[in-house]
Amino acid sequence: MYTGAKFSYDGDFLGYLGLEGCGIFTNHDKDVLSKIREMAASL
């Protein structure tokens, strides 16, 4: 599942749409939502 999502992220979002990559967050950490909020605030 992760490989397919990464392929779509790289190909569709970054490649086709020309967006800038800001990283990938996975949900294996209890504190993942606060890390995502920190990343979003830095944009």
N, C-alpha and C positions, 0 to 999 in steps of 0.2 A: 504494500500500500504506500509506504514512504517513497519508494523508488518511482512509482507512477506519479505521485504528487510533485516530486522534485522535477521529473521530466516535464510535466505540464507547466510548472513555475518557470523553468529555464526556457522552454520552447515557446509557450504561448504568451506568458506575461513579459518576460524579458526580451525574447527574440522577436516575436511577431508584433507585439504592441510597442516595443522599444522603451519599456519602463526601466527604471533604475532599481537594482536589487538592494534591499535593505536588510537581508538576512532571513533566516527561517527559524521559527520557534516551534519546538515540539513540546508535547504535553506529557513529559515524564517527571516534571518537577512540580511540587505542590505550589510553588511560588511563581508559576509561569505567567499568570495574569498580571501580576505587578511588574514583571519584567517587560511584558508587552506594552503596558501603560507607560513605562519609562522610555521605551523605544519610540512609541508614538509621540510622546511629549518632546522628544529631541528632534522631530522632523520639522 
